[in-house]
Amino acid sequence: MVTSILQKLIILIVGIIFLVSAVLVYFRSKNVNNTERTQIFKTAEYFNAWIILACFITTMVLGIFNHYELKKSVHAIISLNYSEASQALNSNGTRYNMAEIVSDEVVKRAIEKGALKDVTVKELKNCLSVYPCVQGGVRDESEYHISTEFAVEYHALKNTAHLDSENVIKLITAAYKEYYIEKYTDNFKLEADKPDFTKMEYMDIVAYFNKETTSILNYLYGMAEKNPSFVTTGNTTFNAIAGEVHQFKEAQINQNLKSLILQNGIVRKQNEYVDRLSYQNKNVDFDRQKNDVSYMLCNQAIAMYSEEMTRIVLVPTWDQAGKYYMGRTKVGVDELSVMATNFSDYVAANEKEIMDNNLVINKISSNSPGAQLYASADSLIESIYGSIKDFEKTAINAGREYSSHKMNQCIAVNIYGISIINELKTMLLFAAFTYVSFMLRHISKKFPKKA
């Protein structure tokens, strides 16, 4: 604040000297004739050492204040290089909003990321502004333009004068990239709260673990499909991580845990769980009967077709070039055959589910596990849950690395700080103006005050 006032004060003083001197020269030059006036200008000491020294000192003082003030301001250009940007959209198809670059969440993240001291979100946000680099008009269709470049400016105020301006703008743009990646690119997260395993049946825990690992696998396979060659900083790929998760799922969940539970009949509430599985079997058997009836009906309908009707049927057809040919067409038996196959698969799936439930019922009904087996199962459950969470973190980190890599190509940031050349130009112009002002003051004294 003080330096800004002093900077403006120096410029104001030199400006006043210039105006006063110019006015004095103008009016006092009327007190002499043309010959005397010319002689005064010719004999003026244009290389007066004192004037040059005063000009140099004034310019240097202003240059110091000007440099200090310029350090308080810096700006960056954020360029959006993905295809949806030209339609004012985010990469996921939602509407793009440039105000998010300096939103409270981004500013808060920047403060935390840089450990900025003695500054609040509101104070730092007041120093920031954002606007499109190129703005279109609405008067004519030819003036329509959607900007894909946005300028972010930072001007330090009293409460943020102690911060490094260039560091602040770097933190803001980095925080915005992280914010954008988390909000508008691929993100993945399992259930945040840990379930109470003590209130769940052991086989339900197995199903829960299978569901969680399947979610991780689906995410990893989806990311691998987008970029199968992407390698993380841990020197691994999405497919490699998926392979580890799949192997863990089969070995630890479906073999070790599930086998331990089934072979020893480990259950929390035997009677209630048996009743639940028996009820499920009744419902599944009802579906099995419906699917079986549908399968038989399809076969009966197929049997009603005569042999001649089930042969390939050729009909006259024209291709895209307009040429005539005989094309094969489908008959009703084709659709019925597909339906019969589907119903047969449904029946097989229903029967397998019933058999699996009966196996569990038989195992838990014929075994009486001891406390040691329960402790082993509980310990294994905690171990598997911890491993699943580790795989989740690995998958999330790999996904964010990929998104960050992709966004580094799609969101470019160029930061512009102090230009030494522009500062030198400003100082040279001010030095010339100061020299002219002081010289006019010196010349004005050579003219007589009165004729």
N, C-alpha and C positions, 0 to 999 in steps of 0.2 A: 504494500500500500504506500509506504513512505517513498520507495524508489520510483514508483509510478508518478507520484506528485512531483518529486525532484526532477524527473525526466521531463515532464510537461512544463515545469517551471523554467528549466534551462532553455527549452525551445521558445517559450513565451518571451523570455528576456531578450534572446537574440532577435526574435521577430520584432519586438518593440524597438530595439536599437536600430534595426533596418528601417522601420517605418519613420521613426523620428529623424534619423539621419537623412533619409531621402527627402522628407519634407523640408528640413533645414537647408539642404543643398538646393532644392527647387526655389525656395523663397529668397535665400541669400544670393543665389546666382543672378538675381535681378538687380542687385546692388552694384554689379560690375558690368563692363561692356564685354563684347564677344572676345576681344583679344585677351583681356585679363582672365576671362573665364577659361579660355583655351590654355593659357599659360599655367593656371592653377592645376588643371588636370594633367598637363604634361610634366610638371615638376613635382607631382605627388610621389611620395616614396611608396611605390607599390610592393616593395620587398622589405618593408619595415620589420626589423627583427622582433620588436615588441608585439606587433600585430600578429605575426606568424606564431610567436610563442603563445599568445593569448588564445589564438584560434586552435592551436594544437591542444592546449590544456582543456579548453571547453569541449572540443570534440572527443577527447579521451574520456572525460568525465561522463559525457552523454553516452559514449559507447559502452562504458561499464554498466551504467544504469539500464541501457537498452538491452544489453546481453542478459542481464539479470531478469528483466521482464520477459524477454523472449523464452527464457528457460522455463517460465511458468506455463507456457502454452505449447501444445503439441497436438497433432491430429493424425488419424489413420484412415486408410481407405479399405473397406471390406468389400471384396468382389465375390459374387455368387456365380459359380461356373457350372452349375448343374442345369439340365434342360428345363426343369420346372420353374426355374427362377425367372425366365422370360415371360411367364404367365402370372408372376407375382405369387408363386406357390412355394411352400417348403418341399423338401425332398419326399415327404410322405403324402403330398397332395393337399395339405391344409393351407389356408391363407397365410401368406408371409406378412409379418408385422415388424417393421424396422425399429419400433419403439422398444422391442425386447432387448435390443443391444445394450440399452442403458436402463433396463428394468431393475427394480429393487433386488430381485433374486440374483441377477448377474453382478450387480455392484456389491452385494453382500458376499457373494462367492469370491470376487476379486479381493476384497478386504481380507477375508480369511486366507485366501491363497497366498497373498503377499505379506500377511501378518502386519498390516498397516496399523500404526498406533495413533491414538488421539484423533480419530476421525470416525464419524457415523455414516450410515448409508445415505441419509438425507443430505448431509454436508457434501459428500463426494458426488452425489447425483446432481446437486446444484451446479457443479463445475463441468458437467458433461452435456453435450448436445449432439444430435444426430440428424442428418438430412440426406436426401438422395443427391448424388453428384449431378445427375441430369434429370431435369423435370420436364415433362411434357405438358401440352396445353389441351383444352377441351373445346376450343372454338371450331376446329376442323379435324377431320379424321387423320390427315397427314401429320398433325401435331401430337397424336397419341404416342405415348412412350412409357414403357415400364422400366424403371431403372433397376439395374442389377449391381450397381455400385453405390455404396453409402459411406459418407464421411462421418467420422466420430471425432469430435473436438473436445479437448480438455483445456480449461483455463483455470489455473489455480486461484483460489480466493483466500481470504484471511485464515480460515480454519484448516486449509489444506496447503498452506505455503511451505510447510516443513517436508512435504512429500516430493519425491523425484518425479517430475512430470512424465518423462519417457517411460519410466517403470510403471506408472499408473496406467498409461494407455496400453502397455503390453499386458498388464494383468486383466484389464477390462476385455480386451479382444480374446485372450486365452480363456477367460471365464465364460465368454459368450460362446466360444466353440464347444466347450464342455457342456454348457447348458443346451445348446442346439442338438448335440449328439444324443444326450440323454432324453430329450423331449421329442425329437422329430426323426430319429433314425432307429434302427433295430435295437430293441431293448428286451431283456429277458430277466425274469425273477420268479422264483418259486414262492411258496407261502412263507411270509415273514415270521409268523408265530410258530413256535415249536408245539406240536400237538402233545397232549397228555397221554403218553403210551400206556400208562397204568390203567386207563379207563377204556382201552381198546383191546379187542380180542387179538390174539397173536396172528391169526391168519389174515385179519383185517390190516394189521401192520404190514404184512407181506404185500398185500394189495396196494396199500398206500405207498410203500417204497417203489413198487413197480410203476405206479402212476408218476411219481416224481422223476424217476430215472428216464422214463419214456418221454416226459416233457423236455428234459435236458437233451436227449438224443434227437428229438424232433427239431429243436432249435439249432443244434450243431449241424444236422443234415441240411437244414434250410440255408444256413450260412455257407456251408461247403458247396452247395449248389450255385450260390452267387459268385464265389471265388474259391475254387478248390485249391489253387496254388498259393494262397495267402499264408505266410509264415509269421508267427507271433515272435515277440522278443524272447520268449522261452524256447525258440527254435522248434515249434510244433505247429501242426495244422488242425483245422476243424475235424477232418476225418480221423486224425490220430487221436484226438481227445475223445471223439465219439467211440472209437475202438476200445479205449480204456474203460469208458462208461459201460459199454455193452458187455465187456468181459466181466466187469465188476458186478453188473446186474445178474448175469447168469451164474457166476461163481458164488458170490456172497449172499445174494438174496434168494435166488431160486434153488440153489443147491444147499449151501450151508444152513441158512436160517430156516427156509421152508422144510428142508429135510429133517432138521433138528426138531421142529415143531410137530411134523407128521409122525416121524418114527417113534417119538416118545409121547404123543398124544397130549401135548402141552396146551392147556386151555384155562381161561379164568373162571368162567361159569359154564360148566359142562351142559347141564340140562337146558339152559336158555339158548346156548349156541346150537345144540342139536335140534331143538325145536325150530330155530330160525332157518337152519339148513334144510330141514324137512319141509318147511313152508315154501322155501325157494324151489325145492324140487317139484312140488305140486304145481307151482306157477309155470316152471320151465316145461314140465310134462304136458301141461295144457297147450303151450305153444308148440311143443313137438307134435302133438296130435293134430293140431291145425295144419302145420306144415306138411305132415305126412299125408293128410287127406288131400291137400292141394296138389301134392306130388302125384298121388294116384289119379286125381281128376285130369291132370295134364296128360298122363299116359293113356288114360281112357279116350281122351279127345284125339290124341295122335292116332290111336288104333282105329278111329272112325274114318280117317282119311283112306281113300283107296290108293293102291300102289301107283296108279297112273298120275294121281294128283300130287304125289310127293316127289315126282321127278323134276329135274331142272326145267323151268318154264322160260322160254325165249320169246321176247316181244320185239316188234320193230321199233327202232330208236334212231335218233339223229344225234351225232356228236356235236362238239362246239364248232367244228369246221363245216357243219352242214352235211356231212356224209352219212349215208344210211348204213346201219348195222343192226345185228340181232343181239339184244342185251338180256342178261339174266335178271329175273325179278324174284323177290321173296314170296313164299306162300305162307299160309297160316301155321303150318306145321313147324316152320323155322322158329317162330316166336314161341310156340308151345314147348319146343325142345329146350330153349334157353330157360324158360320159366321152370320147367321140370328139373333142370340141373341146379338152379338156384334153390328151389325148395328142398332138394336132396341134400345140399350143403347145409341148409338151415337145420334139417333134422339131425344130421351128423353132429353139428355144433351143440344142439340141445342135449343130445345123448351124452356127449363128452362132459358137459357141465354137470349133468345129473350124476355121472360116474365119479367125477371129481368130488362132488359133495358127499356122495356115499362113502368114498374112501376116507374123507376127513371124519365123517361120523363114526365109521368103524374104528379108526385109529384112536380117537379121543375116548371112545366108549370102552376100549379094551386095554387101556394103559392107565397107570397111576404114577405119574412122574413125581420125583422127589424135589425138595427145595433147591438142591444143587443144580438140577436141570433148569428150573425157573431162573435161577441166578445167572446161569450161562446164557440163556436166551435173552434176558434183559441186558446183559453186558454186550452181547452181539448186536442187539438192536441199537444201543447207544453208539457203538462203533460204526455201524452202517449209516446211521443218521449223520454222524460227523463227516463221514466220507462223501455222502451225497452233497452236503453243504460245501465241501471243498471242491467237488466237481462243478457245483453251481457257480462258485466264485471264479473258477478257471474258465468256464464257458462265458460268463459275463465279461471277464477281463479280455478274453480273446475277441469277443464281439465288439467291445468298445475300442480295442486296438484297431480292428478292421474299420470300424466307423470313423475313428480318428484319422486313419490313413486315407480313407475315402474322402473325408471332409477336408483334409489338408489339400487335396486336389480340387475339391469343389468350393471351398471357402478360402480365398487368398487374402492375406492381410499385409498391407504396406504401411509402415510407420514413417512419418515425416516430422523430424525435429527441427533444430536450429540449422539454418543455412548460413555458413560462414561467408559465402560469396554475397548473399543478400545483405548480411550485416556490413560487409566492407563497402558495398554500394551505398547503403544508407549513410555510413560515416563519411564517405567521400562527398556525397551530396550536401550533407550538413556542414562539413568543413568548408566547402565552397561558399555555401550560404553565409556561414559565420564570417569568413574572410571578407566577403563583399560588404556585410553589415559593418564590421569594424573599420574597413577601409573608407566606407561612406562617412562614418563618424569622424575619422581622421581628416578627410577632405573637407567636411563641413566646417571644421574649425579654421580653415584657411581662407574661407570667404568672410568678408567684413559683415558685421551685424547690421550696419546701417550705411547708406550711401554717403 
